[in-house]
Amino acid sequence: MAHTSGLEWLEELPCSVTVCDRKYKILYMNGKAAEVSSEDGGKSLIGTNLLECHPPKARAKLRKVMASDRPNVYTVEKGDKKKFVYQCHWKKGGKVAGLAEFTFELPAEVPNFVRG
């Protein structure tokens, strides 16, 4: 999933975007994902197995996401940073083609609006 015309804006998006295929081979990482994973190889991780980048519990969750219509959504804190993580499968021609992971840094206070 190399740069596809019209999607170059993903490269400088201020959140991490990582995409893998059904066999968990990393197809794409944007600039932020490469920056966050720089100690592990950054963009050189493209072509490697996404599961190998996660501990056993997380691997099980990723397998569950791949097999279901349910995303894995959570927040995580490390140091003074809080992040929102959204992992879901993506489809091509109506069939699951792999996983996508989006990670956003959250400010200390996030307003919540209830609309009805």
C-alpha positions in Angstrom: 0.0 0.0 0.0 2.7 2.4 -1.1 1.7 6.1 -1.5 -1.5 6.1 -3.5 -2.2 9.3 -5.4 -4.4 11.6 -3.4 -3.5 10.1 -0.1 -0.2 11.9 0.5 -1.9 14.0 3.2 -1.7 11.0 5.5 2.1 11.3 5.6 2.0 14.5 7.7 -1.2 13.8 9.7 -0.6 14.5 13.4 -1.7 11.0 14.4 -0.1 7.5 13.8 -1.6 5.5 10.9 -0.4 1.9 10.4 -2.0 -0.6 8.0 -1.4 -4.3 7.6 -2.8 -7.1 5.4 -4.7 -10.2 6.4 -1.4 -11.9 7.2 -0.4 -9.0 9.5 2.3 -7.8 7.1 2.7 -4.1 7.6 1.8 -2.3 4.3 1.9 1.3 5.3 3.1 3.6 8.1 2.7 7.3 8.0 5.3 9.8 9.2 4.0 9.9 12.8 3.8 6.1 13.0 7.4 5.9 11.8 8.5 8.6 14.3 6.7 6.8 17.3 8.3 3.5 16.3 11.7 4.9 15.4 13.5 3.0 18.2 12.1 -0.3 16.7 13.0 0.6 13.1 10.4 3.2 11.9 9.5 2.7 8.3 11.9 -0.2 8.0 9.1 -2.1 9.8 7.0 -2.0 6.6 7.0 -5.6 5.3 7.4 -7.1 8.7 4.7 -8.8 10.9 2.6 -6.4 12.9 2.0 -9.0 15.6 5.7 -9.1 16.3 5.5 -5.4 17.4 3.0 -6.3 20.2 3.0 -8.3 23.4 1.0 -11.6 23.5 -2.2 -10.0 25.0 -2.3 -7.4 22.3 -1.7 -10.0 19.6 -4.7 -11.8 20.8 -6.8 -8.6 20.6 -5.6 -7.9 17.1 -6.5 -11.4 16.0 -10.0 -10.9 17.5 -10.4 -7.6 15.6 -9.4 -9.2 12.3 -11.9 -12.0 12.9 -14.8 -9.8 13.9 -16.7 -6.6 13.0 -15.7 -5.1 16.3 -12.9 -2.6 16.7 -10.5 -2.5 19.6 -10.7 1.0 21.2 -8.9 2.2 24.2 -6.8 4.9 25.8 -3.3 4.5 27.2 -1.0 6.7 29.3 2.8 6.7 29.2 4.6 9.4 31.2 2.7 12.6 30.8 1.1 11.6 27.5 -2.4 10.1 27.0 -3.3 8.5 23.7 -6.5 7.2 22.1 -6.0 4.0 20.0 -8.5 2.8 17.4 -7.8 -0.6 15.8 -10.2 -1.9 13.2 -10.2 -4.1 10.1 -10.4 -2.6 6.6 -12.2 -4.1 3.7 -11.6 -4.4 0.0 -14.5 -5.6 -2.2 -16.5 -6.3 0.9 -14.0 -8.7 2.4 -11.7 -8.1 5.3 -8.3 -7.2 3.8 -6.3 -6.3 7.0 -6.1 -4.1 10.0 -5.7 -0.3 10.4 -4.5 1.3 13.6 -5.0 5.0 14.4 -3.3 6.6 17.4 -4.0 10.2 18.5 -2.4 12.1 21.4 -5.0 13.5 23.7 -4.9 16.8 25.6 -5.1 16.5 29.4 -8.7 17.5 29.3 -11.0 16.3 26.6 -14.5 17.8 26.5 -17.4 15.4 25.9 -20.5 16.6 24.2 -23.8 14.7 24.3 -25.9 15.5 21.3 -29.4 14.3 20.9 
